[in-house]
Amino acid sequence: MAVEAELKFICSGPLPADLTPLWSAVAEKVESRAGKQLVNAYYDTADHWFRRQDAGLRTRLQQGRYEQTIKLAGTQQGALQVRPEYNLPCASVWPELSAFPADIWPAGVTAAELQPQLVQLFSTDFYRQTWVLHVAGGAVVEVALDKGWVTAGEHKEAIEELELELIAGDTDALFDLGQAVVQQLPLRLGVMSKAERGYRLFQQQPVNATAAESAAPASLLKAILYNEACWWQQQDQAALALLQQQWAALAEFWPEFLVFTGQPATTVLGSHSYVQAQLRLSQHLSKE
């Protein structure tokens, strides 16, 4: 089992053709990896058993070999997503659930029971560029730039994401790198995994204006990120109105957000300072 800790960003504008100079400026050592095309198929049962467990099941074809992955329910503190995952080789595009450890299944559920119920729901196909950055303090971060598509039946949606994944070291290094990156690139925080985007596309379920589940800062920030996604996807004015309310509520805990309440929401959403404030709050929440 591995534990994935990452920050996900959505590209909100064109990026430089060559990002290596940026990585060289923010890291002590940069390792460039060969780009590769990744083709992924996502599976679930007809009643979405995996989705209801907040888990994900996929197979991936890369360089002629198949790999299968189960991502289990994890935690999310603002921008930081932490999830346990299992990655194993498999013989074909179809998952082999019996290969995974038996103790990952809840009581009363077996791989043998789930296997015949599997159906493919959607797929992703994207080109990934990867760099490994060795940063101050000895931490190691993998940077991945993904460009391609998520497809469900006749429906498709573009993927253009930058992910920072912690390979070694403390999560503070991840946030420090994130701060440096958003100063230089047109990025916004991403709250949805590729799997969640695929499920929404499969079900034709757009991101709607979202009220916070509670007044807790983590709940408010999560709702803020979904309302941002709603605005960029649908230009829903209700999402902008909720953003203003949620910024004001969050400012009582994190005063840095107070400045955003007096500005047009569309201006705030396009600013580097706003994304940096979200990262600072996420870093604080990750330590609670």
RALINLIN-V783692 format. One record per residue. RES is the residue in one letter. SS is DSSP state (helix for helix, strand for strand, loop for the rest). PHI is phi in whole degrees, -180 to 180 (NA if undefined). Layout:
res=RES ss=SS phi=PHI
res=RES ss=SS phi=PHI
//
This chain:
res=M ss=loop phi=NA
res=A ss=strand phi=-118
res=V ss=strand phi=-114
res=E ss=strand phi=-92
res=A ss=strand phi=-123
res=E ss=strand phi=-147
res=L ss=strand phi=-111
res=K ss=strand phi=-114
res=F ss=strand phi=-123
res=I ss=strand phi=-102
res=C ss=strand phi=-73
res=S ss=loop phi=-106
res=G ss=loop phi=-168
res=P ss=loop phi=-67
res=L ss=loop phi=-101
res=P ss=loop phi=-58
res=A ss=loop phi=-64
res=D ss=loop phi=-123
res=L ss=loop phi=-92
res=T ss=helix phi=-58
res=P ss=helix phi=-59
res=L ss=helix phi=-65
res=W ss=helix phi=-63
res=S ss=helix phi=-65
res=A ss=helix phi=-78
res=V ss=helix phi=-110
res=A ss=loop phi=-127
res=E ss=loop phi=-79
res=K ss=strand phi=-149
res=V ss=strand phi=-126
res=E ss=strand phi=-114
res=S ss=strand phi=-91
res=R ss=strand phi=-104
res=A ss=strand phi=-65
res=G ss=strand phi=-67
res=K ss=strand phi=-152
res=Q ss=strand phi=-88
res=L ss=strand phi=-118
res=V ss=strand phi=-113
res=N ss=strand phi=-125
res=A ss=strand phi=-116
res=Y ss=strand phi=-110
res=Y ss=strand phi=-126
res=D ss=strand phi=-162
res=T ss=loop phi=-86
res=A ss=loop phi=-62
res=D ss=loop phi=-99
res=H ss=loop phi=59
res=W ss=helix phi=-59
res=F ss=helix phi=-63
res=R ss=helix phi=-61
res=R ss=helix phi=-69
res=Q ss=loop phi=-90
res=D ss=loop phi=55
res=A ss=loop phi=-119
res=G ss=strand phi=-136
res=L ss=strand phi=-131
res=R ss=strand phi=-146
res=T ss=strand phi=-118
res=R ss=strand phi=-134
res=L ss=strand phi=-105
res=Q ss=strand phi=-144
res=Q ss=loop phi=52
res=G ss=loop phi=80
res=R ss=strand phi=-123
res=Y ss=strand phi=-100
res=E ss=strand phi=-133
res=Q ss=strand phi=-116
res=T ss=strand phi=-136
res=I ss=strand phi=-116
res=K ss=strand phi=-106
res=L ss=loop phi=-94
res=A ss=loop phi=-59
res=G ss=loop phi=-130
res=T ss=strand phi=-126
res=Q ss=strand phi=-136
res=Q ss=strand phi=-119
res=G ss=loop phi=66
res=A ss=loop phi=-81
res=L ss=strand phi=-83
res=Q ss=strand phi=-116
res=V ss=strand phi=-126
res=R ss=strand phi=-141
res=P ss=strand phi=-74
res=E ss=strand phi=-146
res=Y ss=strand phi=-121
res=N ss=strand phi=-121
res=L ss=strand phi=-138
res=P ss=strand phi=-69
res=C ss=strand phi=-144
res=A ss=loop phi=-82
res=S ss=loop phi=-152
res=V ss=loop phi=-69
res=W ss=loop phi=-90
res=P ss=loop phi=-66
res=E ss=loop phi=-121
res=L ss=helix phi=-64
res=S ss=helix phi=-66
res=A ss=helix phi=-76
res=F ss=loop phi=-82
res=P ss=loop phi=-57
res=A ss=helix phi=-65
res=D ss=helix phi=-81
res=I ss=helix phi=-82
res=W ss=loop phi=-88
res=P ss=loop phi=-62
res=A ss=loop phi=-56
res=G ss=loop phi=87
res=V ss=loop phi=-122
res=T ss=loop phi=-127
res=A ss=helix phi=-61
res=A ss=helix phi=-63
res=E ss=helix phi=-73
res=L ss=helix phi=-80
res=Q ss=helix phi=-51
res=P ss=loop phi=-71
res=Q ss=loop phi=-90
res=L ss=loop phi=-69
res=V ss=strand phi=-135
res=Q ss=strand phi=-84
res=L ss=strand phi=-103
res=F ss=strand phi=-159
res=S ss=strand phi=-144
res=T ss=strand phi=-129
res=D ss=strand phi=-142
res=F ss=strand phi=-148
res=Y ss=strand phi=-98
res=R ss=strand phi=-116
res=Q ss=strand phi=-103
res=T ss=strand phi=-133
res=W ss=strand phi=-132
res=V ss=strand phi=-111
res=L ss=strand phi=-108
res=H ss=strand phi=-100
res=V ss=loop phi=-110
res=A ss=helix phi=-57
res=G ss=helix phi=91
res=G ss=helix phi=91
res=A ss=loop phi=-73
res=V ss=strand phi=-126
res=V ss=strand phi=-128
res=E ss=strand phi=-94
res=V ss=strand phi=-107
res=A ss=strand phi=-127
res=L ss=strand phi=-109
res=D ss=strand phi=-112
res=K ss=strand phi=-134
res=G ss=strand phi=173
res=W ss=strand phi=-143
res=V ss=strand phi=-108
res=T ss=strand phi=-131
res=A ss=strand phi=-135
res=G ss=loop phi=61
res=E ss=loop phi=-88
res=H ss=strand phi=-102
res=K ss=strand phi=-147
res=E ss=strand phi=-144
res=A ss=strand phi=-72
res=I ss=strand phi=-113
res=E ss=strand phi=-150
res=E ss=strand phi=-130
res=L ss=strand phi=-121
res=E ss=strand phi=-118
res=L ss=strand phi=-113
res=E ss=strand phi=-116
res=L ss=strand phi=-77
res=I ss=strand phi=-96
res=A ss=strand phi=-154
res=G ss=loop phi=106
res=D ss=loop phi=-94
res=T ss=helix phi=-64
res=D ss=helix phi=-58
res=A ss=helix phi=-64
res=L ss=helix phi=-65
res=F ss=helix phi=-69
res=D ss=helix phi=-61
res=L ss=helix phi=-66
res=G ss=helix phi=-58
res=Q ss=helix phi=-60
res=A ss=helix phi=-66
res=V ss=helix phi=-69
res=V ss=helix phi=-72
res=Q ss=helix phi=-69
res=Q ss=helix phi=-109
res=L ss=loop phi=-126
res=P ss=loop phi=-78
res=L ss=strand phi=-133
res=R ss=strand phi=-130
res=L ss=strand phi=-71
res=G ss=loop phi=-105
res=V ss=loop phi=-103
res=M ss=loop phi=-104
res=S ss=loop phi=-71
res=K ss=helix phi=-61
res=A ss=helix phi=-64
res=E ss=helix phi=-62
res=R ss=helix phi=-62
res=G ss=helix phi=-66
res=Y ss=helix phi=-60
res=R ss=helix phi=-63
res=L ss=helix phi=-68
res=F ss=helix phi=-60
res=Q ss=helix phi=-90
res=Q ss=loop phi=51
res=Q ss=loop phi=-118
res=P ss=loop phi=-68
res=V ss=loop phi=-77
res=N ss=loop phi=-101
res=A ss=loop phi=-55
res=T ss=loop phi=-124
res=A ss=loop phi=-83
res=A ss=loop phi=-70
res=E ss=loop phi=-71
res=S ss=loop phi=-157
res=A ss=loop phi=-88
res=A ss=loop phi=-65
res=P ss=helix phi=-55
res=A ss=helix phi=-63
res=S ss=helix phi=-66
res=L ss=helix phi=-63
res=L ss=helix phi=-67
res=K ss=helix phi=-62
res=A ss=helix phi=-63
res=I ss=helix phi=-59
res=L ss=helix phi=-66
res=Y ss=helix phi=-69
res=N ss=helix phi=-68
res=E ss=helix phi=-62
res=A ss=helix phi=-60
res=C ss=helix phi=-61
res=W ss=helix phi=-64
res=W ss=helix phi=-67
res=Q ss=helix phi=-83
res=Q ss=helix phi=-127
res=Q ss=loop phi=53
res=D ss=loop phi=-83
res=Q ss=helix phi=-64
res=A ss=helix phi=-63
res=A ss=helix phi=-66
res=L ss=helix phi=-64
res=A ss=helix phi=-63
res=L ss=helix phi=-66
res=L ss=helix phi=-59
res=Q ss=helix phi=-60
res=Q ss=helix phi=-65
res=Q ss=helix phi=-73
res=W ss=helix phi=-62
res=A ss=helix phi=-64
res=A ss=helix phi=-65
res=L ss=helix phi=-70
res=A ss=helix phi=-63
res=E ss=loop phi=-67
res=F ss=loop phi=-97
res=W ss=loop phi=-130
res=P ss=helix phi=-57
res=E ss=helix phi=-57
res=F ss=helix phi=-82
res=L ss=helix phi=-62
res=V ss=helix phi=-63
res=F ss=helix phi=-76
res=T ss=helix phi=-70
res=G ss=helix phi=-97
res=Q ss=loop phi=-117
res=P ss=loop phi=-58
res=A ss=helix phi=-58
res=T ss=helix phi=-66
res=T ss=helix phi=-72
res=V ss=helix phi=-62
res=L ss=helix phi=-64
res=G ss=loop phi=-97
res=S ss=loop phi=-103
res=H ss=helix phi=-64
res=S ss=helix phi=-63
res=Y ss=helix phi=-67
res=V ss=helix phi=-64
res=Q ss=helix phi=-65
res=A ss=helix phi=-63
res=Q ss=helix phi=-62
res=L ss=helix phi=-66
res=R ss=helix phi=-63
res=L ss=helix phi=-66
res=S ss=helix phi=-60
res=Q ss=helix phi=-63
res=H ss=helix phi=-63
res=L ss=helix phi=-64
res=S ss=helix phi=-66
res=K ss=loop phi=-97
res=E ss=loop phi=-78
//
